[in-house]
Amino acid sequence: MTGTLYNVTQTVFSSSDGTLVYAEAIGNKHLPALVFVHGLALTALVWAQILRDPRLLQFFYLVAYDMRGHGRSGKPATIDGHSSKLYADDFAAVSNGFGLNSPLFIGWSLGSTIAADITLHLPPDAISGIVWTTPMPYIDPDVIAAVARPEVQSLFPGLMTTDNVTLSVETKHAFVDTLFNDPPSVPWDIRWSWAGSSTFLKPEHLSIVTSRPQDPAGLFKAGARGLPLLVFSGGQDKQLRGEPVWEIARKYFKDSSVVFIPKGSHALFYDFKDEYVQELAKFAKRVFGIRK
């Protein structure tokens, strides 16, 4: 597959409220699709290496988009503009816009919460399965308290400040550093681009996107129905704990599995790319019945 050229599409789709959602797709549109959603304060840029991995492109059409409030997508300023239904509609706009047929949803960190919106507001066949990558499974004060580590919670005041430029910049850099096992070893272009993309989430919107109302009832119903779930967790994740998520997966999903990477970071898809791609491809092939 080395040297193969793939079609890349970058576009925006209009959601149900008129908010524009930036999305990109790469590969053969006739293959089963994987849809990737990034984490808090970041963008689809984090998936750049994953979206160009030939081990995935051989079998799947790869799609990623920026959540509302983030990056190149629209940024509603009110809590009403961040309702659960609108997040589901954003996914539907991307899925329908690219002509996807029941794709596999892959969320990282805060992006994982969108599975709860999709399963509550869209038809059961909107997705074929869920992958949670070092996830926040859904937004609920008790779940956040159980999953979020003190190190990342301590950064929120600095991320939300609107009157201290120095604190804001320093905190964004510290936030990005918590994503990796060994930040100094990460190439500067990666650190700069990820940190730079975090500036597009307005500080005053951060509390909205991390506390918007969610109802996990649809998620639990989908899990009981047999919707497949794969959870990736890292033993050295500086942001989120994996154990509470495993409990949720076991309790509510008939078909759930966990990939635990002992030295895995929060961005384990970057630090442990080969293992991540291998396990993701294996799960996606099972979901779509691919036997190659």
N, C-alpha and C positions, 0 to 999 in steps of 0.2 A: 504493500500500500504506500510505500515511501514515494514521495514526489507526485502523488495524485492530487489534482486540482479539484476543489469543491466550490460549488456556487455559494456565495455569501449574500444574504439579503439583510439590509438594515432599513428599518422603516418605523413609522408610528401608526398606531391604530387608535380610533376614538372609542372610549368606553361609553357606557350608558348615560353618564352625566356630562359627556363632552370632554372629559379629561383625556389628554393624549398620553398614550402608553408607548414608550420606546421599546422596540423588540428587534431581535436579530435571529437569523436562522442560517444554518450551514449544512450542506450535504444534499442527499437525495430525498426530495420531498415525498417520494413514493414509499419510503421505508417507515416503520413505526417511529413515533416521535418521543423524545425526551424533552421536557420543559424544565429549565433550571431557573430558580429564583434566589437571589443573593440575600445577604444579611443586613442588619441595621447599619445605616449610614453609608452603605457601599452601593455598588451597581453591578450590572451584568458583566462588567469588565473583569471581575474576579474569576469568571469562568473561562477566560480567554484560552488557557492551555487545554482545559478539558474539552472545549468546543472544537478543538483542532486535533484531537487525539484519533489517529487512524483506527485504533481498536474499537472505538465507538462509532466512528463515521462509516465503517464497513457495514454496520448493521442498522444504524439508527439515523434519523433526521434530528439534528440538535438545535434547540431553540432556547433563548434566554431573553428575559425582559427586565426592565427597571420598575420596581414597585412605585406606585404613586407616592409622591412626596420625596422621591429619590432621583438622583441623576438626571437623565434626559426626559423623564416623564413629568407630567403635570403635578403641581403641588398645591392641592386644596388647603386652605388655611383654617378650616373649621372641623370640628369632630364629625359633623354630618357628612363632610366630604371624605371621611375615612370610615364609612359604615362597612360592616361585614359584606353586605350585598355588593357594594361597589368594588371591593377587592375581588370578589368572585366574578363580577362582570368584567374586570380588567383581564383576568385569566381567560374568560370566554372570548373577549375581543381578540386576544392574541391567538388563541386556539382556532377560532373561526377564521380570523384573518389569514392565517397560514394554511387553512384547510386541513387541520389535524383531526385525526380520528381516535378519540379516547387515548390521549398520550399518557405517559408516565410522568407524574409530578415529582420534581426533585427540589426540595427546599433546604436552604442552609440557614441555621441560626434563626433569626426572626422571620426569615422567608418561609420557614417550615409552617408557620401559623396559617398560611394561606390555604393549606389543605382543609382546615376547619371551615373556612368560608366557602370553598368549592363544594364540599360535601353537604353543606347546609342549604345552599341556594341553587345549585345546578343539578341537572339530572344525574342519576347514578352512573351513567356511562360517560360522564364528562372526563373522567380519568380512569386508567386501568390499574393504577397502583400508586403508592406513595413511598418516597424515599426521604427520610429525615436525616440530615447531615448535621451532627453536633447541634441538635435542635432545641428551640423553645417550642414545645408542641402546640400550645395555644395560649392566648392571652387571658390570664386569670391571676389575681393577686396572690393566691395561695400557691399556684404553680410557679409563678415567677420567683416567689420567696424560696421555694424548694430547689429550683433549678439554677438560678443566677448566683454566681459566686460573688463574694464581697468585693473582690478586685475590680470586677466590671461595674458593680453597683456604685462603687466609690467614684467612678469616672463621670457619672451622669451630671452632677452639678457643673462640671467644667464643660461638658458637651452642650449643656443647655444655656450657658451664660451668654448674655447679649451685650454686656457692658465691660468685658475684660478680654480684649483681643489676645493678649499674651497667654492667658489661661486657656482660652478656646483653642488656640493653635497647639499648645503643648499637650492638651488633653487629647486632641485628635491623633497626635503622633503616638501618645501612650496607648490609646485605644487600638490603633493598628498594630502596635508591637505585641499586644496581648493575643493577637491572632496566630502568631507563629511560635514555634519552639525556640528558635534562635534568631531573633530579628536581625542582628548584625550580618548574618550569613545570607539573608534574603537580598537579591539584587536591588540596587537603588531604584531602578526603573519600576519595579513592582511596588516597593514601599511608597515611592512618590506618587504613583498613579492611584494606588488604593487610598492613600491619605488625601490626595487631591480630590478624588471623587466624593469623599466624605463631606466636603464643604458645600455640596449641593443640597444636603438635608439642612434646612434652616433650623437653628437652635430652638426656636419657639415651636417648631413642629415635632420635635423629638418626643415630647411627652405625649403627644396625640398618637403617634404611630406605635408607641409602646404600651399604651393603655386603652386603646380603642376597644369598645365592647365586642366580645365574641361569645358565641354559644357553641360548645363542642358537641351538642346533641347529634348533629349530622355526621360528625367524625366518628362518634361511638357507634352509630347505627351502621355506617359503612364498614367499620371494623367487624361488627357482629355478622354482617352479611358476607364477609369473607374477602373484602378488599385487601390485597397484599400490602404489607408494610415492611420496609427495611430501615433499620436505625443504625447509623454510624456514630460511634462514640470514641473519644480519645482520652486516654488515661492522664494526659498532661494538658488537657483543655483548661485554659486560664479564665475562661468566661462562664461556661455552663457545665453543670454536673450531668452525668449520664444516667445514674441509677434511678432517679425519680421518673425519667422518661421511659426506662425499661419497664418499670412497674405499670405505667399507663399503657404501654404497648401490650404487655401480657394480659392485662385486665380487659381491655376493650377490643383487641384485634385477634380474631381466630387464626389468621395467617400472618404472623409477625416473626421477624428474626433480627438479631443484633450482630453487627460486626464491631468488635471492640479492638482498637489498636492501642496497645499499652502505652506507647510513646506518642500517641496521636495528639496533635494540637487542636485548637479550635478550627483553624483552616487546614484540616488534615487532608482535604482534597488537593492542597498545594504541597504540604510537607511530605505527604505519603501518597503521591499521585498514582504510582503504579498499583499499589494495593487497592486504592479507592476505585480506580478504573476497572480493575479486574473484578472486584466484588459487585460493582454497579452493573457491569456488562452481564455478569452471571445472573443477577436478579432480573434485569430487564429482559434477557432472553427467556427466562422462565415465565415471566408475566406475559410476554407476547408469543410464547410457544415456538421460539426459534431453537432449532436443534443442531446448529452448526458449532 
